[in-house]
Amino acid sequence: MDLNLKNKIIIVTGGAKGIGFGICKELAAEGAIPVIVGRREEDNSKAVNEIEALGFIAKSVQAELTKPEECEKAIRQVVEEFGRIDGLVNNAGVNDGVGLETGDYETFLASLHKNLVHYYLMARYALPELKKSKGNIINIGSKTADTGQGNTSAYAASNGGRNALTREWAVELLKYDIRVNAVIVAECFTPLYETWIQTFDNPAKKLKKITKNIPLENRMTTSEEIANTVAFLLSEKSSHTTGQLVYVDGGYTHLDRAL
């Protein structure tokens, strides 16, 4: 299916690794130009090179997204280079284990900046261009907002905020024909996830215990499956879809895991 994304300028925060990188590869394969925004120039360049080695186009902008001025700078650089923005994928973040017992005010607030505040800032600064292009915003979220996880208060709160902002922005931006949706992730096997699994005494046993509770096929979601849904939601093929939280999770969040 041709999603009509050719030459669309799509910003992807945290696009150098994991789910974000999978999204960038899929968008590039569809003919779009993903612009990776991330803190490490080395990671950004590596991701761009890998995408270009596949015969596609990608660009990057270095920015520390926890700093408001760098969010604004990143948007300005994209507009200066390309003259427009057609879509924004807010993806960057980390489950940093700031819990109720283990956290404090400073770490909780810092986690909100890492996981939620820049979602607002990037959308705010990109909005003038999205109005012109009638573009789209996709917020990547996590099951933790629905299910809880334990020892991750800040991350869970951030994801609850991402879901709420998705619905709020969908309402506020109706008058501009800007669609806003979220893709919610449960258990997706990324390099970061693999690093976490390896912290257990028996990683294989831990992974099997997790996948046993994923109803559809008892396996992890792939970053490609997340990316396919993001590309569809960014495209004209989903032209009457807005304000939706789309769960790409093999039924983990809402189906009876006793299945």
Secondary structure by P-SEA (a helix, b strand, c coil): cccccccbbbbbcccccaaaaaaaaaaaaacbbbbbbcccaaaaaaaaaaaaaacbbbbbbbbccccaaaaaaaaaaaaaacccccbbbbccccccccccccccaaaaaaaaaaccaaaaaaaaaaaaaaaaaccbbbbbbcccccccccccaaaaaaaaaaaaaaaaaaaaaccccbbbbbbbbcccccaaaaaaaaccccaaaaaaaaaaacccccccccaaaaaaaaaaaaccccccccccccccccccccccccc
